[in-house]
Amino acid sequence: MLEQSENTFSSRVFVHDYPNSSKIEAHYQSNGKLYNSYYNIISLGIYPPSPKFTQKPRNNASQYPIPNNYIVETEVSGWTLRCETKYTSNLKVCYTISWKEGRAEWSVNSTKSSTAKIGQKHSTKLSGPRLFGLDIEPLYNFHLQIGSLPIITTATKVNERKRPLEDITS
């Protein structure tokens, strides 16, 4: 069943059937023009006991909690982006955005900001929280319902053979 929800976090409206479907549409209007965003939630991740929050925007809008091991795919200006969050050992959030240009695969990492320049000639015009979908209230509510247990959607299966580099080198 598709659900349409007005987001109290931001001024976007979401159309979704989460968790039955990993796809979420976001619609918002600015200067009389309608904008649409599409998200495919690969891994919902979990909120750590003391989650970090996005930086407070200039216009006193909401801050959003940042889950650990969160993975989402979205499309921006014709680019398919994979956005991931991972808490580091010093409790900072590492934001990773990866994409393809032709046959080359690119990625950028940052522990300072979730907004990044993609491609050689393009830069994102969306805020980091919107790019990563951190302002999607239905996901926040779902985190609360499940007690923030780790969830991986059926869209992606985890490779059980992958291990952190620290485990391999120790």
C-alpha positions in Angstrom: 0.0 0.0 0.0 1.5 3.3 -1.0 1.6 5.9 1.7 2.0 9.6 1.2 3.4 11.5 4.2 4.1 15.2 4.7 7.5 15.5 6.3 7.6 17.6 9.4 11.5 17.5 9.2 11.5 19.3 5.9 9.0 20.7 3.4 9.0 17.5 1.3 6.2 15.0 0.7 7.1 11.3 0.5 5.4 8.6 -1.5 6.4 5.1 -0.3 5.5 1.7 0.9 8.5 1.3 3.2 9.5 -1.3 4.4 7.6 -3.4 1.8 9.4 -1.6 -1.0 12.8 0.0 -0.7 11.9 2.8 -3.2 10.9 6.2 -1.9 9.8 9.2 -3.9 10.2 12.7 -2.5 8.5 15.8 -3.9 8.9 19.5 -3.0 8.2 22.8 -4.5 10.5 25.8 -4.6 9.9 29.1 -6.5 6.8 27.6 -8.1 8.7 24.6 -9.6 8.1 21.0 -8.5 11.2 18.9 -7.8 11.2 15.1 -7.5 13.8 12.9 -5.9 14.0 9.1 -5.9 15.7 6.9 -3.3 16.4 3.2 -3.1 17.2 2.2 0.4 19.9 -0.5 0.3 20.7 -0.6 4.0 18.7 1.3 6.7 21.6 1.1 9.1 21.2 1.8 12.8 21.3 4.8 15.1 24.1 4.4 17.6 23.4 5.1 21.2 24.6 8.7 20.8 24.1 9.5 17.1 25.7 12.5 15.4 23.3 15.0 13.8 23.5 16.9 10.6 24.8 20.5 10.8 22.2 23.0 11.7 21.1 24.9 8.5 21.1 28.7 8.4 17.3 29.0 8.3 16.7 27.2 11.6 15.4 24.1 9.9 15.7 20.7 11.6 18.8 18.7 12.3 18.6 15.0 11.4 20.2 12.0 13.2 22.7 10.1 11.1 22.5 6.3 11.1 25.6 4.1 10.9 26.0 1.7 7.9 23.3 3.5 6.0 23.3 3.0 2.2 21.0 4.7 -0.3 21.1 5.1 -4.1 19.7 8.3 -5.6 19.8 10.1 -8.9 20.9 13.7 -9.2 21.1 15.5 -12.6 21.3 12.2 -14.5 24.0 10.8 -12.2 23.2 7.6 -10.1 24.9 8.1 -6.8 25.5 5.6 -4.0 25.6 7.4 -0.6 26.9 5.7 2.5 27.5 6.6 6.1 29.9 4.9 8.5 31.0 5.9 11.9 34.8 5.8 12.4 36.6 4.6 15.5 36.8 8.2 16.8 33.0 8.5 16.4 33.0 10.8 13.4 30.8 10.1 10.5 32.5 9.2 7.2 30.3 10.1 4.3 31.0 8.3 1.0 29.5 9.1 -2.4 30.3 6.9 -5.3 29.3 7.1 -9.0 30.3 6.0 -12.5 31.5 8.1 -15.4 31.7 5.9 -18.5 33.8 2.9 -17.4 35.4 4.6 -14.5 34.2 4.4 -11.0 34.7 7.4 -8.7 34.1 8.1 -5.0 34.7 10.8 -2.5 34.9 10.5 1.3 34.5 13.2 3.9 34.3 13.3 7.7 33.4 17.0 7.6 30.4 17.2 5.2 27.8 15.1 3.4 27.8 17.4 0.4 30.4 16.7 -2.2 31.4 17.7 -5.8 30.7 14.9 -8.2 32.2 14.5 -11.6 34.7 16.8 -13.2 32.2 19.4 -14.4 29.2 18.9 -12.1 28.5 19.7 -8.5 25.5 18.8 -6.4 23.0 21.6 -5.7 21.3 19.6 -3.0 22.1 19.8 0.7 23.9 16.8 2.1 21.0 15.7 4.2 18.7 15.7 1.1 21.3 14.1 -1.1 21.7 11.2 1.5 18.0 11.2 2.3 18.7 11.8 6.0 15.5 14.0 6.1 13.2 11.2 5.1 10.8 11.1 8.1 9.3 7.7 7.3 12.8 6.2 7.6 13.3 7.9 10.9 10.0 6.6 12.2 10.8 3.1 11.0 14.2 3.3 13.0 12.2 4.2 16.1 9.6 1.4 15.5 12.3 -1.3 15.2 14.5 0.0 18.0 17.1 0.9 15.4 18.0 -2.7 14.7 20.2 -3.2 11.6 18.1 -3.8 8.5 19.2 -4.8 5.1 16.6 -4.7 2.4 16.2 -7.5 -0.1 17.6 -5.1 -2.8 21.2 -6.1 -1.8 22.6 -9.1 -0.2 25.7 -8.7 2.1 28.8 -10.5 1.0 29.6 -12.6 4.0 33.2 -13.0 3.0 33.9 -9.2 3.3 35.7 -8.2 6.5 37.1 -4.9 7.8 40.7 -4.3 6.9 41.6 -4.2 10.6 40.4 -7.8 11.0 42.5 -9.0 8.1 45.7 -7.2 9.1 45.6 -7.9 12.8 
